[in-house]
């Protein structure tokens, strides 16, 4: 979902009206450097990966003859990424938890924040989840291999609070197969 957002926000406004075969390395570099100038070098690197994948697909489908993103490196764009070392302290978690229900977000976002905190799962895993993966009766959320960053099926035990949050999300989702909309 972050890839779709990046394409809509940064890539499509710049080159969306162009034919794929007319896109040059300079176009892509310009897009990525704008992201870096906004202070998001890691996002620029992720966008580069998505753009490379897109143009590789175009290359393999015969739409283009050269991948214009192929020779752009993350080292040149966003630089090496450092692993995150920040985590919430116990007191910060308590403060965060007490403020979620009054935070100026939609109820759906409030519930997603609770689920993130209660399960320790990644944002993309929560927002990309479908109801068929979540067994509220037995309190288990099965994240399939294809959605897992570690490429291993993950069975997440659900606490009573997370089950309650999922149940409320389900009522908000109406008939959607997706947990988050």
Helices and strands as residue ranges (DSSP letters): H 2-6, I 7-11, H 12-15, G 20-22, H 25-37, H 41-61, H 74-77, H 90-100, H 107-119, H 123-127, G 131-133, E 134-135, E 140-143, G 145-147, E 154-157, H 160-173
